[in-house]
Amino acid sequence: MKLKIASALVLSAFLTACQYKAEPLPVATYNVYSSYDGKLPGKYLLYVDAAKLDRAIKPSDFNCAAHTFPLNVSTSFASSVRQTFANLVTELEVVQQPVGRDQLKARGARGMIIVRGEELNGRLRVVPGFWSAGMETEVEMAASITVDGVNGRLLGATVSGNGNGQTDAGFACEGGAKSLVDSAEHALKETLGRLGEALTNSERVRKGI
């Protein structure tokens, strides 16, 4: 019995050691290319749901297969959406739950913006080298945006972003975590830019009809 307990403790410690700590992505305000001069006029409410943008990534081949690389994008995604969209509209109010169309006038708002992180996928591959191995990663992200006005739906779109990274594998595959963060940051930047463009370039949203 003691031997079984000891073996279980050793196995538990080994598995824990193979789980790398999730590195946070930076929060940033991203540039958005607009076909119009100036911000969207009026007040808009914003709700962001990024719960689907956290997941653990496993290597795609046998090398480093014992390791798991957590990729947590939700916090950075939500904060970056808020900061980026604050530069696109005249007045932005972040809400904790979506507000119905019938409540917009009472809130003094022209529209309810809902942004959701829809999907996050990552791939990690070890590239053997003569002196040392490298890590190649790719992250794909999908997100959706809807805007409802007082009289109905003004915008509905789904966008995606892609990012690639490459680093040294390191002594114990730790380079995979950094490479994934680099890839995720590029994917986030691309996704946020496209979300912002969908909003600010929408003629229906600007007219409110």
N, C-alpha and C positions, 0 to 999 in steps of 0.2 A: 504493500500500500504506500509506504514512504517513497519507494522508488517511482511509483506512478505519479505521485504528487510532485516530486522533484522534476520528473520529465515534463510534466505539464507546465510547471513554472518556467523551465528553460525554453520550452516551445513558445510560451506566451511572450517571454522577453525577446525572443528572436523575431517573432511576428511584429512586435511593437517597434523594434529597431528598423524594420523594413518599411515602416510607414513614415515618410518624410513629412515634416511640418509644412503646412500650406503657406506659401509666401504671398503677402497681400499685394494686390495690384495698386498702382498709384491712382489717385482721384484727380481728374483733369477736366478742364473746359476745352472742348474740341471745336475747331473751326468748321463752320458750315457755309457752303456756297449757296447764295441766294440770288434769284433772278429779280428780286425786288429791293428797292431802297427802304431802309428803316425796318423796325420791328413790326410784328403783328400787333395791330392796335387793340387796346382793351385788356381786360383781365381774363385769365384762363386758370382753371384748376388743373392740377397734375397729380396723377396717381401712378406709382411705379411698383411693379411686381417682378422681382428678380429671383424668386425662390428656386427656379429651375437651373440657375447658372452656377451651381456648385456640384462638382462630381470628382471622383477619384479616377486617375488615369493609370492604366497598366501598359508596360511596354508591349509592342506588337510582335516582338520576337523573343527568343529564349534568353538573350543577353539581358541582364538586370531584371529578369522576370520575377524575382522574389520581392522586388520593390514596388511600392505604390506611391503615386505622386498626387496628393490632393490639389485640386485646382478650384479655388474659391474666387468667383468673379462677382457674386451678387452684390456685395457691399460697394465695391468700386463702380459697378454698373449703375446702381441706383443713385449714388452721389453724383456721378459724372453726368447722368441724364438731367438731374436737377440743375446742376451748374450750367450745363450747355444750353438747356431750354430757357433758363433765366435770361440769357442774352438774345433770345429769339422773339420774346413777347414783351409787351410794355409792362405788364404786371403778372406775376406768377405766384399762385398760392398752392403749396403742396398739401395734399389731403391724405388721410390715412385709409379712406375707403372711397370708391367711386361715388359720385353724386349724380342723381337722376336728372334728366333733362328738365323735368318740371320744377326743379329746385335751383336752376341756374340763375334765373332772374332775381330770386331772393338773395342769392349770394353775390349779385352784381357781376356775374361772369358771362362771357360770350360763349365759352365752350368748356367741355370736360375732356382733357387729354389723358388717355390711358396708354402707358408703355409697359409691355411685358417682355421679359426675357423668355424666349420660347424653347431654346435648345442650345446645348453646349457639347461639342465633341472635340476630343483631343487624340492625337496620335504621337507616339514617341518611339523612335527607332535608334538603336545603337549602331554607329558606323565604325567598324574596326579600322585602326590606323597602324602604321609601322611602329611608332613609338608610343602612341596613346590612342584611346578610342574617343570618338565624338558622339554627341547627341544631336539628333535632328528631330524637331517637333513641328506639329501643325495643329492649330486650333481653329475651329469653325464655330461661329456664333450666329444665332438667328433671333430676331426680336420683332415685335409687332407694335404698331401704333394705331390708335383709333381716336377720332375727335368727334364728339357729339355736340351739336348746337341746340338752341332752344327748339328748333323745328325739325331736328332729326340728325342723321349721320352725315358728317361733312367729309370725313376721311377714314379710310381703312387700308392699311398697307403692311406688308411683311418684308423685312430686309435681312440681309446677312452680311457678315464680315469674315475675313480669313486672315490668318497671320502665320508666319513661319519663323522659326528660331534655330540657332545652331550654336552649341557650346562644347567645351571639353567634357567628357563624361565624368572626370574626377576619379578619386580613389575608390569610392563605393557608389558610383552612379549618381552622386549628388548633383551633378551638372544637369540632370534631367529637370529638376525643379526650376532652375533659373531659365532654362530654355523654354519651358512651358509658359512661364510668366512673360517672357519676351514675346512669344507667339500670341498669348492671350491679350497682351497690351495692344499689339497691332490689330488683332481682330476687333477689339473693343473700339479702337479709334475709327476703324472703317464702318463698324455698325452704327456708332453714335453719329457719325457724319451723315450717313444715309437716312437715319431716323430724322435728324434735324432738317435735311433737305426735303424730305417728304412733307414735313410740317410747314416750313416757311415758304415753300414754292407752290403750295396748294391754293389755287384760285378760289375754290369752294370755301376753304377755311377763311381766307381773307375777306370774302364777301359775306360769309356767314349764312349762305343759302345753299 
